[in-house]
Amino acid sequence: MFQHILKQMRDKVRSRQYVMTLHAEEEMSDDELTIFDVERGILTGEIVERQKAVETGEWKYLVKGETVAGKKSLW
């Protein structure tokens, strides 16, 4: 359904053209995930939901994929 968005995300991960925000780093730490887990999740996962941020009006995408250890997770 959101294949073109997922392709863009994967292209950015592969070319290292993304910025990890402080908020994202805090969330990863809370969930005991590394940047490698998030990258792998995007590369192996699927978008399962689209949400609109109330504050900014921007679209956010919930991705379900695998961590480096092969565990399923949501980002």
PyMOL CGO cylinders between C-alpha atoms (Angstrom):
from pymol import cmd
from pymol.cgo import CYLINDER

trace = [
    CYLINDER, 0.00, 0.00, 0.00, 2.84, 2.41, 0.86, 0.3, 1, 1, 1, 1, 1, 1,
    CYLINDER, 2.84, 2.41, 0.86, 5.47, 0.70, -1.27, 0.3, 1, 1, 1, 1, 1, 1,
    CYLINDER, 5.47, 0.70, -1.27, 6.85, 3.93, -2.74, 0.3, 1, 1, 1, 1, 1, 1,
    CYLINDER, 6.85, 3.93, -2.74, 7.38, 5.36, 0.77, 0.3, 1, 1, 1, 1, 1, 1,
    CYLINDER, 7.38, 5.36, 0.77, 9.06, 2.15, 1.95, 0.3, 1, 1, 1, 1, 1, 1,
    CYLINDER, 9.06, 2.15, 1.95, 11.33, 2.20, -1.12, 0.3, 1, 1, 1, 1, 1, 1,
    CYLINDER, 11.33, 2.20, -1.12, 12.36, 5.77, -0.31, 0.3, 1, 1, 1, 1, 1, 1,
    CYLINDER, 12.36, 5.77, -0.31, 13.07, 4.81, 3.30, 0.3, 1, 1, 1, 1, 1, 1,
    CYLINDER, 13.07, 4.81, 3.30, 15.16, 1.82, 2.22, 0.3, 1, 1, 1, 1, 1, 1,
    CYLINDER, 15.16, 1.82, 2.22, 17.09, 3.92, -0.28, 0.3, 1, 1, 1, 1, 1, 1,
    CYLINDER, 17.09, 3.92, -0.28, 17.90, 6.44, 2.47, 0.3, 1, 1, 1, 1, 1, 1,
    CYLINDER, 17.90, 6.44, 2.47, 19.07, 3.67, 4.83, 0.3, 1, 1, 1, 1, 1, 1,
    CYLINDER, 19.07, 3.67, 4.83, 21.26, 2.07, 2.17, 0.3, 1, 1, 1, 1, 1, 1,
    CYLINDER, 21.26, 2.07, 2.17, 22.89, 5.39, 1.27, 0.3, 1, 1, 1, 1, 1, 1,
    CYLINDER, 22.89, 5.39, 1.27, 23.11, 6.55, 4.92, 0.3, 1, 1, 1, 1, 1, 1,
    CYLINDER, 23.11, 6.55, 4.92, 21.10, 9.67, 4.06, 0.3, 1, 1, 1, 1, 1, 1,
    CYLINDER, 21.10, 9.67, 4.06, 19.05, 10.02, 7.20, 0.3, 1, 1, 1, 1, 1, 1,
    CYLINDER, 19.05, 10.02, 7.20, 19.26, 11.75, 10.57, 0.3, 1, 1, 1, 1, 1, 1,
    CYLINDER, 19.26, 11.75, 10.57, 18.52, 9.97, 13.83, 0.3, 1, 1, 1, 1, 1, 1,
    CYLINDER, 18.52, 9.97, 13.83, 16.82, 12.44, 16.16, 0.3, 1, 1, 1, 1, 1, 1,
    CYLINDER, 16.82, 12.44, 16.16, 17.41, 12.63, 19.89, 0.3, 1, 1, 1, 1, 1, 1,
    CYLINDER, 17.41, 12.63, 19.89, 13.82, 11.49, 20.43, 0.3, 1, 1, 1, 1, 1, 1,
    CYLINDER, 13.82, 11.49, 20.43, 14.42, 8.45, 18.21, 0.3, 1, 1, 1, 1, 1, 1,
    CYLINDER, 14.42, 8.45, 18.21, 17.61, 7.61, 20.11, 0.3, 1, 1, 1, 1, 1, 1,
    CYLINDER, 17.61, 7.61, 20.11, 15.72, 7.81, 23.41, 0.3, 1, 1, 1, 1, 1, 1,
    CYLINDER, 15.72, 7.81, 23.41, 12.97, 5.54, 22.08, 0.3, 1, 1, 1, 1, 1, 1,
    CYLINDER, 12.97, 5.54, 22.08, 15.57, 3.03, 20.79, 0.3, 1, 1, 1, 1, 1, 1,
    CYLINDER, 15.57, 3.03, 20.79, 17.25, 3.03, 24.19, 0.3, 1, 1, 1, 1, 1, 1,
    CYLINDER, 17.25, 3.03, 24.19, 13.91, 2.46, 25.96, 0.3, 1, 1, 1, 1, 1, 1,
    CYLINDER, 13.91, 2.46, 25.96, 13.23, -0.50, 23.66, 0.3, 1, 1, 1, 1, 1, 1,
    CYLINDER, 13.23, -0.50, 23.66, 16.81, -1.80, 23.93, 0.3, 1, 1, 1, 1, 1, 1,
    CYLINDER, 16.81, -1.80, 23.93, 17.37, -1.42, 20.17, 0.3, 1, 1, 1, 1, 1, 1,
    CYLINDER, 17.37, -1.42, 20.17, 20.40, -0.24, 18.24, 0.3, 1, 1, 1, 1, 1, 1,
    CYLINDER, 20.40, -0.24, 18.24, 20.60, 1.78, 15.05, 0.3, 1, 1, 1, 1, 1, 1,
    CYLINDER, 20.60, 1.78, 15.05, 21.47, -1.49, 13.30, 0.3, 1, 1, 1, 1, 1, 1,
    CYLINDER, 21.47, -1.49, 13.30, 18.15, -2.98, 14.51, 0.3, 1, 1, 1, 1, 1, 1,
    CYLINDER, 18.15, -2.98, 14.51, 16.22, -0.02, 13.12, 0.3, 1, 1, 1, 1, 1, 1,
    CYLINDER, 16.22, -0.02, 13.12, 18.06, -0.15, 9.80, 0.3, 1, 1, 1, 1, 1, 1,
    CYLINDER, 18.06, -0.15, 9.80, 17.44, -3.88, 9.49, 0.3, 1, 1, 1, 1, 1, 1,
    CYLINDER, 17.44, -3.88, 9.49, 13.79, -3.39, 10.42, 0.3, 1, 1, 1, 1, 1, 1,
    CYLINDER, 13.79, -3.39, 10.42, 13.31, -0.90, 7.62, 0.3, 1, 1, 1, 1, 1, 1,
    CYLINDER, 13.31, -0.90, 7.62, 15.18, -3.09, 5.13, 0.3, 1, 1, 1, 1, 1, 1,
    CYLINDER, 15.18, -3.09, 5.13, 13.23, -6.26, 6.04, 0.3, 1, 1, 1, 1, 1, 1,
    CYLINDER, 13.23, -6.26, 6.04, 9.92, -4.83, 7.16, 0.3, 1, 1, 1, 1, 1, 1,
    CYLINDER, 9.92, -4.83, 7.16, 6.63, -3.53, 5.90, 0.3, 1, 1, 1, 1, 1, 1,
    CYLINDER, 6.63, -3.53, 5.90, 4.66, -0.38, 6.67, 0.3, 1, 1, 1, 1, 1, 1,
    CYLINDER, 4.66, -0.38, 6.67, 1.68, -1.46, 8.77, 0.3, 1, 1, 1, 1, 1, 1,
    CYLINDER, 1.68, -1.46, 8.77, 0.15, 1.91, 9.59, 0.3, 1, 1, 1, 1, 1, 1,
    CYLINDER, 0.15, 1.91, 9.59, 0.21, 5.59, 8.62, 0.3, 1, 1, 1, 1, 1, 1,
    CYLINDER, 0.21, 5.59, 8.62, -0.38, 8.25, 11.27, 0.3, 1, 1, 1, 1, 1, 1,
    CYLINDER, -0.38, 8.25, 11.27, -0.65, 12.03, 11.05, 0.3, 1, 1, 1, 1, 1, 1,
    CYLINDER, -0.65, 12.03, 11.05, 1.30, 14.01, 13.67, 0.3, 1, 1, 1, 1, 1, 1,
    CYLINDER, 1.30, 14.01, 13.67, -1.06, 16.37, 15.48, 0.3, 1, 1, 1, 1, 1, 1,
    CYLINDER, -1.06, 16.37, 15.48, 1.63, 18.99, 16.15, 0.3, 1, 1, 1, 1, 1, 1,
    CYLINDER, 1.63, 18.99, 16.15, 3.13, 19.21, 12.66, 0.3, 1, 1, 1, 1, 1, 1,
    CYLINDER, 3.13, 19.21, 12.66, 0.58, 17.63, 10.33, 0.3, 1, 1, 1, 1, 1, 1,
    CYLINDER, 0.58, 17.63, 10.33, 3.35, 15.42, 8.92, 0.3, 1, 1, 1, 1, 1, 1,
    CYLINDER, 3.35, 15.42, 8.92, 2.77, 11.78, 8.05, 0.3, 1, 1, 1, 1, 1, 1,
    CYLINDER, 2.77, 11.78, 8.05, 4.50, 9.11, 10.14, 0.3, 1, 1, 1, 1, 1, 1,
    CYLINDER, 4.50, 9.11, 10.14, 4.77, 5.45, 9.18, 0.3, 1, 1, 1, 1, 1, 1,
    CYLINDER, 4.77, 5.45, 9.18, 4.80, 2.46, 11.54, 0.3, 1, 1, 1, 1, 1, 1,
    CYLINDER, 4.80, 2.46, 11.54, 7.15, -0.25, 10.24, 0.3, 1, 1, 1, 1, 1, 1,
    CYLINDER, 7.15, -0.25, 10.24, 7.15, -3.86, 11.41, 0.3, 1, 1, 1, 1, 1, 1,
    CYLINDER, 7.15, -3.86, 11.41, 10.39, -5.70, 10.71, 0.3, 1, 1, 1, 1, 1, 1,
    CYLINDER, 10.39, -5.70, 10.71, 13.17, -7.86, 12.11, 0.3, 1, 1, 1, 1, 1, 1,
    CYLINDER, 13.17, -7.86, 12.11, 16.00, -6.83, 14.41, 0.3, 1, 1, 1, 1, 1, 1,
    CYLINDER, 16.00, -6.83, 14.41, 19.57, -7.96, 13.83, 0.3, 1, 1, 1, 1, 1, 1,
    CYLINDER, 19.57, -7.96, 13.83, 18.83, -10.91, 16.16, 0.3, 1, 1, 1, 1, 1, 1,
    CYLINDER, 18.83, -10.91, 16.16, 15.77, -11.86, 14.06, 0.3, 1, 1, 1, 1, 1, 1,
    CYLINDER, 15.77, -11.86, 14.06, 13.21, -10.65, 16.60, 0.3, 1, 1, 1, 1, 1, 1,
    CYLINDER, 13.21, -10.65, 16.60, 10.07, -8.92, 15.24, 0.3, 1, 1, 1, 1, 1, 1,
    CYLINDER, 10.07, -8.92, 15.24, 9.67, -5.29, 16.29, 0.3, 1, 1, 1, 1, 1, 1,
    CYLINDER, 9.67, -5.29, 16.29, 7.76, -2.11, 15.42, 0.3, 1, 1, 1, 1, 1, 1,
    CYLINDER, 7.76, -2.11, 15.42, 9.29, 1.26, 14.54, 0.3, 1, 1, 1, 1, 1, 1,
]
cmd.load_cgo(trace, "trace")
